[in-house]
Amino acid sequence: MGVQFSTGTGVEKISRQDGRIAGIQTSRGEVHCRYVINAAGAHAYHIAQLAGLEFPIVPVRHEYFVTVDLPGLDPSFPCFRIPDLTLYGRVDEGGMLLGGWEPAALHSDPRKFSIEETVPPIEPDGEVLGSFEEKMSSLFPGSVGARKSRVGKGWPTFTPDGQFIIGECSEVPGFVMAGGCNAHGISGSGGIGKLLVESLFDKAPSDYVKALSPNRFTETSWDWGVATVQARKIYETYYGIESG
């Protein structure tokens, strides 16, 4: 279809003409285009800044681990979620992948590192990973003390309202957001792509798609401190069950 992927390429500048996106300057040269889709994860804040826009996209730490092969596990077992224990997992190469949601989230501030820098490094948090293992022990005692083959960790981005930021920005035509995915950037990528197409080309997009518009943050005022607390709460209460 004529698509080219350019890995290891830095975005340095976004150019506009008559108020509209006209292209990007990269570390490998200039690319002329009428649309730029910002799907840059923890750097989505910085890409938006290049277009003169600011969004409350808050990177929040998330971790999981994978054990070595364990008896009793079968690759055909389904993925699982255990809201009462705030855990999720699946069988991974004969071992158990186990992750969970922390009640006291850690975040990084995208305003304190630049687009030229890598996101802040994450050291595996033994206490947090151990709490996942301890919770799981009541259901699968074999996971207790199992050697870990690897630890996964990163900075998925969260928004104050827990909704994706998807669609074209009215303030800068041609600049399209696909960020703030609240830890569903990979698992929800197919659906995000579908919503993105609907937001751009459907003459009557659904109310849900309209609710994801980046304009909700560019056309209203918001505060970074408040937005950060709200974004962290989305993470901390992801499996929360409210009492009514």
N, C-alpha and C positions, 0 to 999 in steps of 0.2 A: 504493500500500500504506500510505499515511499517514506515510511517512518525511519528516522535514524536516532539511535541512542548515543549520547556522548557522555561517557562516564569520566569521573575525575575532572570535571569541568566546573569552574567557579563562576557564579553570576556576580557581575561587578556593577552593572547599571541597568536601569530600565528607562528607555527613552519614550517620549510622547510627542505626538504631532497633532496640533489643533485639539489638545486635551485628551486625545485617545492614545492607547498603547500603539507604538510604532515598531518596537523591537527591543532586544536586550544586548548588552555588551557582556561577553564572557571572556574567560581567560584564554579562549581559543579563537576569539574574533567576534564579530557582530552577527546577529541573527535578526533579520527583518520579519516581523509578524504583526498580526492584528489582535491576537489574543495571547495572554500569558496565564497559564494555570498554576497557581501557587499550591503545590502539594509537598512542601518542604519540611514537614514535621516540626521538630524543635527549632528549625530555622525559618519557619513560615512567618514569624513576626518580623524577621529581618528582611525577607523578600518583600513583604508588604511595605516596609519602610522605604524601600527603594522606589516605590510608586507613590510615596507621600502619604501612606495610609498607616493607621495604627489599630491593632486588634488585641483584645485581652486573651492572648493565647499563652497559657501557663504550662510549662513543662513540669510534670509531676513524676517522681521516681516510681518505678515499678520493677519488681523482681520475681523470678521463679527459679526453680532448679530442676535438674533431670538426674535421676539416680542411675546407677549401673543396673544391669539386668537383675530382675527380682523374680523369684518363683511365684507362680500364681497369676502372672499378668499375661494377657494374650493381645496381640495386635488388633484383633477384631473387636475388642472392648470399645464402647462408645466414649466420646468425650463426656466429662461430667462437670456439673456445677453444684456446689453445696452452699446455698445462701446462708444457712444457719451458722456455718463455720467460716463464711467468707472465703471459700476455697474454690478452685477450679483445677482441672487437669486432664490428662489423657496418657495412654501408653505411648512411649517414645523409644523406639529401637530396643524394646525389651525391658526398659526401665520405666519409671513413673515421672512424668512432667507434672510438677505441682507448683501452683502459684496462688497468690491470695491478695486481698486488699487490706492495706494497713489502716488502723484506726487513727493514726497520727501521721499524715502524709508529709513528705519532704518535697520541696519544689525548688526549681532554679528560676532566676529572674532573667528573661531574655534581654532585658535592657542592660545587663551587666556583662554580656559577652557579645562579640561582633559576628558578622557573617563570615569573616575570614577565619574565625576560631572554631575549633571543634567544641561541641557542647561539653559542659563540665564532666570530668570522669566520675564514675560510680564505683566505689569499692563494695564488694558483696557484704551485706549486713547479716552477720551470723545470727544475731538475735531475732531478726525478722524472719529469716529463712527457717530458723529453728522453731519459731512459733507455728509456721505452716505445718512442719513435720509433726509437732506435738498435737495439733488439732486433728490431723489426719489419722493419728495413731488409734483413735477409738473405732475407726472404720477399717483401717488396714494396718495392723500392728507391724507388718513386715517392712514398712517404710521407715520405722524408727532406727536411727543409727546407720542407715544405708549410705554407702559411699556415693558421693555426688560426682557425676561425670562432667557436668558443666553447670554454670549459673548464667541465666539470661537476665539482662538488666538494661534499662534505658529510660528515656524521658518522653513517654507519650504525652501529648498535649491535651489540656482540658480547658473548657470554656465556663464562664460563670453560670450559664443556664443549662449546661450539660448537653447542648445541641451542637451538631456539626456547623461549620461555617462554609456554606456551599453556594456558589453563584457569582454572577458578575456584579461588580461594584458600580453603582450609579455615578459615584463621584469620579471614577476613572474608568470610562468605558474600555472594555477589552481586558481589564484586569479581573481575573476569575479566581475565586478562593475555593480550595478543597482542603481545608485544614481544621484544626481544633476538633479532632475526631474522637476524643475521649476514650482512648485506648482501643478504638475499633478501626484504625487506619488500614490494617492488614485484613482482619477478619471481615470487615465491611466494605472492602475495596470494590467488589463487584456492584454492590448496591449504591455506593457513593458515585461510581461512574455513571450509573443509570440516572441518579438524581441530578448529577451535573448536566447530563445531556438534556434532561427535562427542563432544568432551569434556564438553559441557553436557547433551546429551540422550540419548546412547546409554547404556543401562543396563549394557552390557559393552564399554566402549571398548577399543581394541587396546592391546597392551603399549607400542607406540610412542607413542601419545597419552598414556598414563599416564606415560611417561618424560619428557614435556615439561611436566609439572605444575609450577606455581610452588611447590608445597609442598616441592620438593627444596631450595629455598633458605630457606624459612621454618622448616622443621623440622630443619635442620642448621645448624651454625655454619660460617662462612666468613670469610675475611680479605680486606679490600679490596685490599691490596698484592698478595697472591698471586693474587686473582681478576683483577686488572688485567693482570698478567704473562701469565696463562693466556689471557685474552681476546685480548690482542695477538698471542699466538702462533698462535691460530686464524686470525687475519688473515694473518700473515706466512707461514704454511705452508699456505695454502688450496690451492695447487696443488702442494704438496710431495709428493715420492715418497720414502717411507722405504725405506732399504736394510735388508734382513734377512739 
